[in-house]
Amino acid sequence: MSNENRALTTAVAKIIEAQRDEPRINPSSIATAALLELDPKKKSLPVVLAGCHLALRQIARALLRKHFEEEREDDEDGEEQSQLPFPGLQKRYPASTRAAAAPAMA
């Protein structure tokens, strides 16, 4: 990991830690806060800001995923998960439910 990447990850982790008591944490809002911390006067070009926001959002997603997956591992029942062919898949992509049946084609 490069020094720049470590610095960005540290900045994002600090903002996540400040919001840890929130019921929902949005990676996009974390990225926006980190971007404002890194470039408060928004001197960078809009394209550069958009690219940085995307990178910071991905870092936030990775850190939040790691944080919440560790919590789930502590709470989950191993017997239920052992029946699935891909144990982590159902947690990440829960089964969808249909609200109404699709209309029939004539």
Buried (B, 14 or more C-beta within 10 A) or exposed (E): EEEEEEEBBEBBBEBBEEEEEEEEBEBEBBBBBBBEEBEEEEEBEEEEBEEBBEBBBEBBBEBBEEBEEEEEEEEEEEEEBEEEEEEEEBBEEEEEEEEEEEEEEE
